Structure formats: structure tokens, C-alpha cells
Amino acid sequence: MAAVYSRVIDGRTLTLVPSGWTYKSTFVLYDRETSTLWFPYRKGLMGIQGTYFKQWLPKVKAKDTTWKKWKKSHPDSKILR
């Protein structure tokens, strides 16, 4: 199951990447700007170590769809390869 999170905190946009670590069988994310480690919870990502310790990046509403349906609604969309 996928989730979408805001990457903006304190007016800055973070670049989230896999940290290579897992906790409770769940991937931990890392942001390149502050080296904070982020763990996913129901309401969003919580900083578990680093600059944004105990702060949240909220979950964003997203719709699960197929490429065919997406392309019909957004005909100018392109896939980057």
C-alpha cells in the first residue's frame, strides 16, 4: 500500500529518499537537506532522529487509479524513463 506525504516543513521542501533502514518491517525515509530520519504513522511521517525529531510531515489525500484512467483525465501527462 502506498501513501503520499507533504515534503514541506518550516517553509522548506525536503527531498525524501529511502534510508536503507527498516523498523518494525517498515522502511525508514531520510531527507537529504537535514539528515532527519522519518517513520510512517497513520497521520503522516514523524521525525525519529535529526533536526525535525518529533515533528510531522502530514499525510496528503491521494487517489489510487490506473494509468489509463489518469491519462484520460490528464491527457498531457508523460512518463519519465
C-alpha positions, 0 to 999 in steps of 0.5 A, a space after each residue: 500500500 502506498 501513501 503520499 506525504 507533504 515534503 514541506 516543513 518550516 517553509 522548506 521542501 525536503 527531498 525524501 529518499 529511502 534510508 536503507 533502514 527498516 523498523 518494525 518491517 517498515 522502511 525508514 525515509 531520510 531527507 537529504 537537506 537535514 539528515 532527519 530520519 522519518 517513520 510512517 504513522 497513520 497521520 503522516 511521517 514523524 521525525 525519529 532522529 535529526 533536526 525535525 525529531 518529533 515533528 510531522 510531515 502530514 499525510 496528503 489525500 491521494 487517489 489510487 487509479 490506473 494509468 489509463 484512467 489518469 491519462 484520460 483525465 490528464 491527457 498531457 501527462 508523460 512518463 519519465 524513463 
